Amino acid sequence: MLLSGRRPAGRAPAAAVLVLGALGVLGLLGAAGCSAARGPEPGPPAAASAAPPDPAASTTAAPAEASAQAEAAPPPVGSSSGTLTVAGLRRTYRVHRPPSTAGAVPLVVVLHGGFGSAAQAEASYGWDAAADRSGFVVAYPEALTLAWNAGGGCCGPAATADVDDVAFVERLVATLASQLPVDGRRVFAAGMSNGGILAYRLACETHVFAAVAPVSATLLAPCPTPSPISVIHVHGTADRTVRYLGGPGGGVARINGPAVPGLVARWRGTDGCGRPAVHRSGAVTTSVATCPQGRSVELVTVSGAGHQWPGARPRTSLETLIGLDPPFTGLDATATIWRFFTAHPAPVPVAAGGSGGSGGSG
């Protein structure tokens, strides 16, 4: 049984929602790069097949009857798209269902980076192929106007309008769990950059996930008393956008987070872990800490790698031209994260079945 696992949160301010579309344009131009409302960090542009975001459509509530029918139908085998209405906002997502499964299935929620999209994340990181090989479901939520409200003023229009992206992700998990035999002990979240920052916020504010996997990310949301959760963090030492040693980063977002090793040490303390064992293989250093109840906290450090998802598809000519860091080829982050997820289910089912009153249809 899937139970609600988050304290209530307020809806996005109505006035802010009305101007979200206009703010999205400003965010793309870098006008939201101040500390009060960080713009989305540079990330892989949306895949060519993805339609440009329509902020006006994103803020229009779908008819209740059509929405209910769409939410009741399970996704077909393969890749498909869906919509939900959360806190009065029409939210979209993609989902990939493998051709064959056995019993209760794991669910992995993959959160794209700023300026990315659900389609871009699905095309770039190799999660669909991993799902087909291993028999799990992958969901790719879509941010409004290209950025997630990940906490701490990040990022851009979503943060300015206080969009409840935590409620959206919770609602998506609950919806898929009502349509498919999702294993409540094996619900996971992985995210790139702005999406990874949101993954940390989910770890802090919900009891939805058995483990989270931030990549090229940090924690910005207040997180005074998190519950124990398994964490694997992947980061390059040459990341100039979300700096490995902390401090202000470059790009539109100007992310100013803590040093990554210290952040991971904090999660070891939360989980009551032992001293980490360190393993080195070429440019990759992995710190592994074993924790009570089968949990683990790992830090995968890639020497010399920048702001990227290791093992992702090669950059396009346009991505290279605008200066995006190339993916590190000596590590398959998706395979590494999936192995970690497989080894660390929750001790008891933890998936949330609602958004604590902040979501809802209609």
GUMI-429337 format. One record per atom (N, C-alpha, C): x, y, z. Coordinates in steps of 0.2 Angstrom, whole numbers, padded with zeros to 4 digits, always signed. Layout:
N
XYZ/...
This chain:
362
+0004-0006+0000/+0000+0000+0000/+0004+0006+0000/+0003+0011-0004/+0007+0017-0005/+0003+0023-0001/+0007+0026+0004/+0005+0031+0008/+0007+0037+0007/+0004+0043+0009/+0006+0049+0008/+0012+0050+0013/+0017+0054+0011/+0023+0055+0015/+0026+0062+0015/+0022+0067+0014/+0025+0074+0015/+0020+0078+0019/+0023+0083+0022/+0019+0088+0025/+0016+0092+0020/+0010+0095+0022/+0007+0100+0017/+0011+0106+0015/+0010+0108+0009/+0014+0114+0007/+0009+0118+0003/+0010+0125+0003/+0005+0129+0000/+0005+0129-0008/+0000+0131-0011/+0000+0132-0018/+0004+0137-0020/+0006+0137-0027/+0009+0142-0030/+0005+0149-0030/+0008+0155-0028/+0004+0161-0028/+0001+0162-0035/-0006+0163-0035/-0010+0164-0041/-0007+0169-0045/-0005+0175-0042/-0002+0181-0047/+0004+0178-0050/+0008+0175-0046/+0015+0173-0049/+0013+0168-0055/+0008+0163-0054/+0007+0159-0059/+0005+0162-0066/+0001+0168-0065/-0002+0171-0071/+0004+0174-0075/+0010+0176-0072/+0015+0179-0075/+0021+0174-0077/+0019+0168-0076/+0025+0163-0076/+0027+0162-0084/+0023+0163-0088/+0025+0162-0095/+0030+0168-0097/+0028+0174-0095/+0032+0180-0097/+0039+0179-0093/+0039+0177-0087/+0045+0176-0083/+0049+0170-0086/+0046+0165-0090/+0050+0160-0093/+0054+0163-0098/+0052+0168-0102/+0056+0171-0108/+0062+0175-0104/+0060+0178-0099/+0066+0182-0096/+0071+0177-0093/+0069+0171-0091/+0074+0166-0088/+0078+0164-0094/+0075+0163-0100/+0080+0161-0105/+0085+0166-0107/+0083+0172-0106/+0088+0177-0108/+0093+0179-0102/+0092+0175-0097/+0097+0176-0091/+0095+0181-0086/+0089+0184-0087/+0087+0190-0083/+0085+0187-0076/+0085+0181-0075/+0083+0178-0068/+0089+0176-0064/+0095+0178-0066/+0101+0175-0063/+0103+0178-0056/+0099+0182-0053/+0100+0185-0047/+0099+0179-0041/+0102+0181-0035/+0102+0176-0030/+0095+0175-0027/+0090+0180-0028/+0083+0179-0026/+0079+0174-0030/+0081+0174-0036/+0077+0169-0041/+0082+0167-0046/+0086+0162-0045/+0091+0159-0049/+0088+0157-0056/+0091+0158-0061/+0088+0155-0068/+0091+0148-0068/+0088+0144-0073/+0090+0137-0074/+0097+0137-0077/+0101+0132-0074/+0108+0132-0076/+0108+0129-0083/+0114+0131-0087/+0115+0128-0093/+0115+0121-0093/+0111+0117-0097/+0110+0110-0098/+0109+0108-0105/+0109+0102-0107/+0108+0100-0114/+0102+0103-0116/+0102+0106-0122/+0096+0109-0125/+0091+0103-0126/+0084+0105-0126/+0079+0099-0127/+0080+0096-0134/+0079+0090-0134/+0080+0086-0141/+0076+0089-0146/+0079+0088-0152/+0076+0092-0158/+0069+0089-0159/+0067+0083-0157/+0060+0081-0158/+0055+0084-0153/+0058+0087-0148/+0053+0089-0143/+0050+0096-0145/+0044+0097-0144/+0041+0104-0145/+0043+0109-0140/+0044+0115-0142/+0046+0120-0138/+0041+0121-0132/+0043+0123-0126/+0038+0123-0121/+0033+0129-0122/+0027+0128-0120/+0021+0133-0121/+0019+0135-0114/+0022+0140-0111/+0020+0142-0104/+0013+0143-0103/+0009+0146-0108/+0002+0147-0107/-0001+0141-0107/+0001+0136-0111/-0003+0129-0110/-0001+0126-0103/+0005+0127-0101/+0007+0124-0095/+0003+0126-0089/+0001+0132-0089/-0003+0135-0083/-0010+0135-0084/-0013+0131-0089/-0020+0130-0090/-0022+0123-0087/-0027+0123-0083/-0029+0117-0080/-0033+0113-0085/-0032+0107-0086/-0035+0102-0090/-0042+0101-0088/-0047+0100-0092/-0054+0098-0090/-0054+0092-0085/-0058+0092-0080/-0057+0087-0075/-0059+0080-0077/-0064+0080-0082/-0066+0073-0084/-0061+0070-0089/-0058+0074-0093/-0053+0071-0098/-0046+0070-0093/-0045+0074-0089/-0039+0072-0084/-0040+0066-0081/-0046+0065-0078/-0047+0059-0074/-0047+0053-0078/-0049+0053-0085/-0049+0047-0089/-0041+0046-0091/-0038+0051-0092/-0031+0050-0094/-0027+0047-0088/-0028+0049-0082/-0024+0047-0076/-0026+0039-0075/-0032+0037-0077/-0034+0030-0075/-0031+0025-0080/-0029+0027-0086/-0027+0023-0091/-0020+0021-0090/-0018+0015-0089/-0010+0013-0088/-0006+0015-0095/+0000+0017-0094/+0004+0018-0100/+0005+0012-0104/+0005+0013-0110/+0007+0007-0115/+0014+0005-0114/+0016-0001-0117/+0023-0003-0117/+0026+0001-0122/+0032+0003-0120/+0036+0008-0124/+0036+0015-0121/+0037+0020-0125/+0038+0027-0122/+0031+0030-0124/+0029+0034-0119/+0022+0038-0120/+0022+0044-0116/+0017+0048-0117/+0017+0054-0113/+0010+0055-0109/+0010+0059-0104/+0004+0060-0100/+0004+0066-0097/-0002+0068-0094/-0003+0074-0091/-0006+0073-0084/-0005+0078-0080/-0008+0078-0073/-0010+0085-0072/-0015+0087-0067/-0016+0093-0065/-0014+0093-0058/-0010+0098-0056/-0007+0098-0049/-0007+0105-0047/-0011+0107-0041/-0011+0114-0039/-0014+0118-0044/-0018+0116-0048/-0021+0120-0054/-0017+0121-0060/-0011+0118-0060/-0007+0118-0066/-0007+0112-0070/-0007+0112-0077/-0007+0106-0081/+0001+0104-0081/+0002+0098-0079/+0009+0096-0079/+0010+0090-0084/+0015+0089-0087/+0017+0084-0092/+0022+0080-0090/+0023+0074-0093/+0028+0069-0092/+0028+0064-0097/+0034+0061-0097/+0035+0055-0102/+0036+0049-0097/+0034+0043-0100/+0035+0037-0096/+0037+0031-0101/+0042+0027-0098/+0044+0021-0103/+0043+0015-0099/+0039+0011-0102/+0037+0004-0099/+0040-0001-0103/+0044-0006-0099/+0048-0011-0103/+0043-0016-0106/+0045-0020-0111/+0041-0025-0114/+0039-0031-0109/+0043-0032-0104/+0041-0038-0100/+0044-0036-0093/+0039-0038-0088/+0041-0037-0081/+0039-0043-0077/+0041-0044-0071/+0039-0049-0067/+0037-0047-0060/+0031-0047-0058/+0029-0045-0052/+0029-0038-0051/+0030-0036-0045/+0030-0029-0043/+0037-0026-0046/+0036-0020-0049/+0042-0017-0053/+0044-0011-0050/+0051-0010-0050/+0054-0003-0048/+0052+0002-0052/+0052+0008-0050/+0051+0015-0053/+0056+0019-0052/+0059+0022-0058/+0064+0027-0057/+0062+0033-0060/+0062+0039-0056/+0060+0045-0059/+0066+0049-0061/+0067+0051-0067/+0073+0055-0069/+0071+0062-0071/+0074+0067-0067/+0073+0074-0068/+0078+0077-0072/+0076+0080-0077/+0080+0084-0082/+0084+0090-0079/+0089+0092-0082/+0092+0099-0079/+0089+0105-0082/+0091+0111-0080/+0088+0117-0082/+0090+0118-0090/+0085+0121-0093/+0085+0121-0101/+0084+0115-0104/+0083+0109-0100/+0082+0103-0103/+0075+0101-0104/+0073+0095-0105/+0066+0093-0105/+0065+0085-0104/+0059+0083-0103/+0058+0076-0102/+0061+0072-0108/+0059+0074-0114/+0061+0071-0120/+0069+0071-0121/+0072+0077-0119/+0080+0077-0119/+0083+0072-0114/+0080+0072-0108/+0083+0067-0103/+0082+0060-0106/+0076+0058-0108/+0075+0052-0111/+0080+0050-0116/+0081+0055-0121/+0086+0053-0127/+0093+0053-0125/+0095+0056-0119/+0102+0058-0118/+0105+0052-0113/+0102+0050-0108/+0105+0047-0103/+0105+0039-0103/+0101+0036-0107/+0101+0029-0108/+0096+0025-0103/+0092+0028-0100/+0088+0025-0095/+0083+0020-0098/+0080+0022-0104/+0075+0017-0107/+0078+0010-0109/+0084+0010-0111/+0088+0004-0113/+0089+0000-0106/+0091+0004-0101/+0092+0000-0095/+0086-0003-0092/+0080+0001-0093/+0074-0002-0091/+0072-0008-0095/+0073-0008-0101/+0071-0014-0105/+0075-0020-0103/+0082-0019-0101/+0086-0024-0099/+0084-0027-0093/+0082-0023-0088/+0081-0025-0081/+0074-0025-0079/+0069-0023-0083/+0062-0023-0081/+0060-0019-0076/+0061-0012-0077/+0058-0007-0072/+0055-0001-0077/+0051+0003-0073/+0048+0008-0077/+0052+0015-0075/+0052+0019-0080/+0055+0026-0080/+0050+0031-0081/+0050+0036-0077/+0046+0042-0078/+0050+0048-0079/+0049+0052-0083/+0052+0058-0085/+0048+0064-0084/+0047+0067-0078/+0043+0073-0077/+0046+0079-0081/+0041+0084-0083/+0043+0090-0087/+0043+0096-0082/+0048+0100-0082/+0047+0106-0078/+0043+0112-0082/+0040+0116-0078/+0037+0122-0081/+0043+0127-0083/+0042+0130-0089/+0047+0135-0092/+0054+0133-0091/+0056+0126-0092/+0063+0124-0092/+0067+0124-0085/+0063+0125-0080/+0067+0124-0073/+0063+0122-0068/+0066+0118-0063/+0062+0116-0057/+0063+0121-0051/+0058+0121-0047/+0058+0124-0041/+0062+0120-0036/+0068+0120-0035/+0072+0115-0031/+0074+0117-0025/+0072+0123-0023/+0073+0126-0016/+0079+0131-0016/+0079+0135-0011/+0085+0140-0010/+0085+0145-0015/+0079+0147-0019/+0079+0152-0024/+0081+0149-0031/+0082+0142-0031/+0083+0139-0038/+0077+0136-0040/+0075+0137-0046/+0079+0141-0051/+0073+0144-0056/+0075+0151-0057/+0071+0155-0062/+0064+0156-0060/+0060+0156-0065/+0053+0157-0065/+0049+0152-0060/+0051+0146-0060/+0048+0141-0056/+0049+0143-0048/+0055+0145-0047/+0056+0147-0040/+0052+0154-0038/+0053+0158-0043/+0049+0165-0042/+0042+0164-0040/+0039+0159-0044/+0031+0158-0043/+0030+0153-0038/+0035+0150-0035/+0034+0145-0030/+0030+0139-0032/+0032+0137-0038/+0028+0131-0041/+0030+0125-0037/+0025+0121-0035/+0026+0115-0031/+0028+0109-0035/+0034+0109-0037/+0037+0103-0041/+0037+0097-0036/+0038+0097-0030/+0038+0092-0025/+0031+0088-0026/+0026+0092-0025/+0019+0089-0026/+0018+0086-0033/+0021+0089-0038/+0020+0086-0045/+0023+0079-0045/+0029+0078-0042/+0033+0072-0043/+0030+0067-0038/+0027+0069-0032/+0024+0064-0028/+0017+0062-0032/+0014+0066-0035/+0007+0065-0038/+0009+0060-0044/+0014+0061-0048/+0016+0057-0053/+0018+0050-0051/+0021+0049-0045/+0023+0042-0042/+0016+0039-0040/+0012+0043-0037/+0006+0040-0035/+0001+0037-0041/+0001+0041-0046/-0003+0040-0052/+0000+0033-0055/+0006+0033-0056/+0009+0027-0059/+0008+0021-0055/+0009+0022-0048/+0008+0016-0044/+0000+0014-0044/-0004+0018-0046/-0011+0016-0046/-0013+0013-0053/-0008+0014-0058/-0009+0011-0064/-0005+0004-0065/+0000+0004-0062/+0005-0002-0063/+0007-0005-0056/+0009-0011-0056/+0011-0014-0050/+0018-0012-0047/+0019-0005-0045/+0025-0003-0043/+0027-0005-0036/+0033-0007-0035/+0036-0010-0029/+0037-0004-0024/+0033-0003-0019/+0034+0003-0014/+0041+0003-0011/+0045-0002-0011/+0051-0002-0008/+0057+0000-0013/+0055+0000-0020/+0060+0002-0025/+0057+0008-0029/+0056+0013-0026/+0055+0019-0030/+0061+0024-0029/+0064+0026-0034/+0070+0030-0034/+0069+0037-0038/+0074+0041-0037/+0074+0047-0041/+0082+0049-0043/+0083+0051-0049/+0089+0053-0051/+0088+0059-0055/+0093+0064-0054/+0092+0070-0058/+0099+0073-0060/+0099+0077-0065/+0105+0081-0068/+0104+0088-0066/+0109+0091-0063/+0110+0098-0061/+0104+0101-0058/+0100+0105-0061/+0094+0108-0057/+0089+0102-0055/+0089+0097-0059/+0085+0091-0058/+0088+0087-0052/+0095+0087-0051/+0098+0084-0046/+0097+0088-0039/+0097+0094-0040/+0095+0098-0034/+0088+0097-0031/+0083+0096-0036/+0077+0094-0034/+0076+0087-0031/+0081+0082-0034/+0081+0076-0030/+0083+0076-0023/+0088+0081-0022/+0090+0082-0015/+0084+0085-0011/+0080+0089-0014/+0074+0092-0010/+0069+0087-0009/+0068+0082-0013/+0063+0077-0012/+0066+0072-0007/+0072+0071-0006/+0075+0067-0001/+0074+0071+0006/+0074+0077+0006/+0073+0081+0012/+0066+0081+0014/+0061+0082+0010/+0054+0084+0011/+0049+0079+0010/+0051+0073+0008/+0046+0067+0007/+0048+0061+0010/+0044+0056+0010/+0046+0049+0011/+0044+0045+0005/+0045+0047-0001/+0043+0044-0007/+0048+0039-0009/+0055+0040-0008/+0060+0037-0012/+0065+0033-0007/+0067+0027-0010/+0072+0023-0006/+0079+0025-0007/+0080+0029-0013/+0087+0031-0014/+0086+0037-0019/+0091+0042-0019/+0091+0047-0024/+0098+0047-0027/+0099+0050-0033/+0105+0050-0036/+0106+0057-0040/+0108+0062-0036/+0110+0068-0039/+0116+0068-0043/+0116+0071-0049/+0122+0071-0054/+0124+0078-0055/+0130+0080-0054/+0132+0087-0055/+0127+0092-0052/+0126+0091-0045/+0120+0095-0042/+0123+0096-0035/+0118+0099-0031/+0120+0101-0024/+0113+0101-0020/+0113+0103-0014/+0107+0104-0010/+0107+0111-0008/+0101+0114-0010/+0100+0121-0009/+0094+0122-0004/+0089+0118-0004/+0083+0119+0000/+0085+0118+0008/+0081+0121+0012/+0082+0120+0019/+0081+0112+0021/+0085+0109+0025/+0084+0102+0026/+0087+0101+0033/+0083+0103+0038/+0086+0103+0045/+0085+0096+0048/+0080+0092+0046/+0079+0085+0049/+0077+0080+0044/+0081+0078+0039/+0079+0073+0034/+0079+0066+0037/+0075+0062+0034/+0075+0055+0036/+0080+0051+0033/+0083+0046+0036/+0088+0042+0032/+0086+0039+0025/+0090+0040+0021/+0089+0038+0014/+0096+0036+0010/+0096+0031+0006/+0102+0030+0002/+0103+0035-0003/+0109+0037-0004/+0111+0042-0008/+0117+0040-0012/+0117+0041-0019/+0123+0041-0023/+0124+0048-0027/+0129+0051-0026/+0131+0058-0029/+0136+0057-0034/+0135+0059-0040/+0140+0059-0045/+0142+0066-0047/+0149+0067-0047/+0151+0074-0048/+0158+0075-0051/+0159+0079-0056/+0166+0081-0059/+0169+0086-0055/+0176+0085-0054/+0180+0090-0050/+0180+0097-0054/+0179+0097-0061/+0180+0103-0065/+0173+0106-0067/+0168+0104-0063/+0162+0107-0064/+0162+0115-0062/+0161+0119-0067/+0161+0126-0066/+0154+0129-0065/+0149+0125-0066/+0142+0127-0064/+0140+0126-0057/+0141+0120-0055/+0139+0118-0048/+0146+0115-0045/+0150+0119-0042/+0157+0118-0041/+0158+0113-0035/+0162+0108-0037/+0163+0102-0032/+0165+0104-0025/+0169+0110-0025/+0172+0112-0018/+0167+0118-0016/+0161+0119-0019/+0157+0124-0016/+0158+0131-0019/+0154+0136-0017/+0155+0142-0019/+0151+0144-0025/+0151+0150-0027/+0147+0153-0033/+0149+0149-0039/+0144+0147-0043/+0146+0144-0050/+0145+0149-0055/+0147+0147-0061/+0146+0151-0067/+0139+0150-0070/+0138+0152-0076/+0132+0151-0080/+0126+0156-0077/+0120+0155-0080/+0115+0159-0078/+0113+0158-0071/+0113+0152-0069/+0110+0151-0062/+0114+0153-0056/+0121+0154-0057/+0125+0156-0051/+0124+0152-0045/+0124+0145-0046/+0122+0141-0040/+0128+0142-0035/+0126+0143-0029/+0131+0143-0023/+0129+0138-0018/+0132+0132-0019/+0131+0127-0014/+0137+0125-0010/+0136+0121-0005/+0141+0118-0001/+0146+0114-0005/+0152+0113-0002/+0156+0108-0005/+0153+0101-0005/+0154+0098-0011/+0151+0091-0012/+0153+0086-0007/+0160+0085-0005/+0162+0080+0000/+0159+0081+0007/+0158+0088+0009/+0155+0089+0015/+0147+0088+0015/+0144+0089+0009/+0137+0088+0009/+0136+0080+0009/+0140+0076+0006/+0139+0069+0006/+0140+0066+0013/+0145+0069+0017/+0147+0068+0024/+0141+0069+0028/+0137+0074+0027/+0131+0076+0030/+0126+0070+0030/+0125+0068+0024/+0120+0062+0023/+0123+0056+0026/+0129+0055+0027/+0132+0049+0030/+0130+0050+0038/+0130+0056+0040/+0128+0057+0047/+0121+0056+0048/+0117+0058+0043/+0109+0057+0044/+0108+0049+0044/+0111+0046+0040/+0110+0038+0039/+0113+0034+0045/+0118+0037+0049/+0121+0034+0054/+0126+0029+0051/+0130+0031+0045/+0134+0026+0042/+0141+0026+0045/+0145+0020+0044/+0152+0020+0046/+0156+0024+0042/+0163+0023+0043/+0168+0026+0039/+0168+0024+0032/+0168+0028+0027/+0168+0026+0020/+0174+0023+0018/+0174+0018+0014/+0179+0015+0010/+0180+0018+0003/+0186+0019+0002/+0188+0023-0005/+0191+0018-0010/+0188+0019-0016/+0191+0015-0021/+0193+0019-0027/+0198+0018-0030/+0200+0022-0036/+0201+0018-0042/+0199+0020-0048/+0200+0017-0054/+0201+0023-0060/+0207+0024-0061/+0208+0029-0066/+0206+0036-0063/+0202+0039-0067/+0199+0046-0065/+0194+0046-0060/+0191+0040-0059/+0185+0039-0055/+0187+0037-0048/+0185+0041-0043/+0186+0039-0036/+0179+0038-0033/+0178+0032-0029/+0171+0031-0026/+0172+0030-0019/+0168+0033-0015/+0168+0033-0008/+0162+0030-0006/+0162+0024-0002/+0156+0020-0001/+0156+0019+0007/+0150+0021+0009/+0149+0020+0017/+0143+0016+0018/+0144+0011+0022/+0138+0006+0023/+0134+0009+0030/+0128+0009+0029/+0123+0012+0034/+0118+0006+0037/+0115+0008+0043/+0110+0003+0045/+0104+0002+0041/+0101-0004+0041/+0095-0006+0038/+0096-0006+0030/+0103-0008+0028/+0104-0009+0021/+0105-0003+0017/+0105+0003+0020/+0106+0009+0016/+0114+0010+0015/+0115+0015+0010/+0122+0016+0009/+0122+0024+0006/+0128+0027+0007/+0129+0033+0005/+0136+0033+0001/+0135+0035-0006/+0141+0035-0010/+0143+0041-0013/+0149+0043-0014/+0151+0049-0018/+0155+0046-0024/+0153+0047-0030/+0157+0046-0036/+0160+0052-0039/+0167+0053-0038/+0170+0059-0040/+0174+0057-0047/+0173+0062-0052/+0177+0061-0058/+0182+0066-0059/+0188+0065-0059/+0193+0070-0059/+0193+0073-0066/+0193+0079-0066/+0193+0083-0073/+0187+0084-0077/+0182+0080-0074/+0175+0081-0078/+0171+0087-0076/+0168+0090-0081/+0164+0096-0080/+0157+0095-0078/+0152+0099-0080/+0145+0099-0079/+0142+0095-0084/+0141+0088-0082/+0138+0083-0087/+0136+0077-0084/+0133+0073-0087/+0131+0066-0085/+0136+0061-0088/+0140+0058-0084/+0145+0053-0087/+0141+0048-0091/+0144+0046-0097/+0141+0041-0101/+0135+0043-0105/+0133+0049-0105/+0128+0052-0109/+0130+0052-0117/+0125+0053-0121/+0126+0053-0128/+0131+0059-0129/+0135+0058-0134/+0139+0064-0136/+0136+0070-0137/+0139+0076-0136/+0136+0082-0138/+0135+0083-0145/+0129+0087-0147/+0128+0089-0153/+0133+0094-0155/+0133+0096-0162/+0137+0102-0164/+0135+0108-0160/+0129+0109-0160/+0126+0115-0157/+0128+0115-0149/+0127+0110-0146/+0129+0110-0139/+0137+0111-0138/+0141+0108-0142/+0148+0110-0142/+0149+0117-0143/+0146+0120-0148/+0147+0127-0150/+0145+0131-0144/+0140+0130-0140/+0138+0135-0135/+0142+0133-0129/+0147+0128-0129/+0151+0128-0123/+0149+0123-0118/+0145+0118-0119/+0143+0113-0114/+0148+0108-0113/+0150+0106-0107/+0155+0101-0106/+0153+0095-0109/+0158+0091-0112/+0157+0085-0115/+0156+0079-0109/+0152+0074-0111/+0151+0069-0106/+0157+0065-0105/+0159+0063-0099/+0165+0059-0097/+0163+0052-0100/+0168+0049-0104/+0167+0043-0107/+0169+0037-0103/+0173+0038-0097/+0175+0033-0093/+0171+0030-0088/+0165+0032-0088/+0160+0030-0083/+0153+0030-0086/+0149+0025-0085/+0142+0025-0087/+0138+0026-0080/+0136+0033-0080/+0133+0035-0073/+0126+0031-0073/+0122+0030-0078/+0116+0027-0078/+0117+0020-0075/+0121+0016-0078/+0122+0009-0076/+0125+0009-0068/+0129+0014-0067/+0132+0014-0060/+0126+0016-0055/+0122+0020-0057/+0116+0022-0052/+0111+0017-0052/+0110+0013-0057/+0105+0008-0057/+0107+0002-0053/+0114+0000-0053/+0117-0005-0049/+0116-0003-0041/+0117+0004-0040/+0116+0006-0033/+0109+0006-0031/+0104+0008-0035/+0097+0007-0034/+0095+0000-0032/+0097-0005-0037/+0095-0012-0036/+0098-0014-0029/+0103-0012-0027/+0106-0015-0020/+0103-0011-0014/+0099-0006-0015/+0097-0002-0009/+0089-0001-0009/+0085-0006-0009/+0078-0004-0008/+0077-0002-0001/+0071+0001+0000/+0069+0004+0006/+0068-0002+0011/+0069-0001+0018/+0068-0007+0022/+0060-0008+0023/+0056-0003+0022/+0049-0004+0021/+0046+0000+0016/+0040-0001+0013/+0038+0003+0007/+0037+0010+0010/+0039+0015+0005/+0039+0022+0007/+0036+0026+0002/+0034+0024-0003/+0031+0028-0009/+0025+0032-0007/+0025+0038-0009/+0019+0043-0007/+0014+0042-0011/+0008+0042-0009/+0002+0042-0013/-0002+0048-0014/+0001+0054-0012/-0002+0060-0013/+0003+0066-0012/+0000+0072-0012/+0005+0077-0011/+0003+0082-0005/+0001+0078+0000/+0000+0082+0006/-0005+0088+0006/-0010+0088+0001/-0015+0093+0000/-0013+0099-0004/-0006+0098-0007/-0004+0104-0011/-0006+0102-0019/-0008+0096-0020/-0009+0094-0027/-0017+0094-0028/-0018+0089-0032/-0025+0087-0033/-0027+0089-0041/-0032+0086-0043/-0035+0087-0050/-0040+0093-0050/-0041+0095-0056/-0046+0100-0057/-0043+0107-0056/
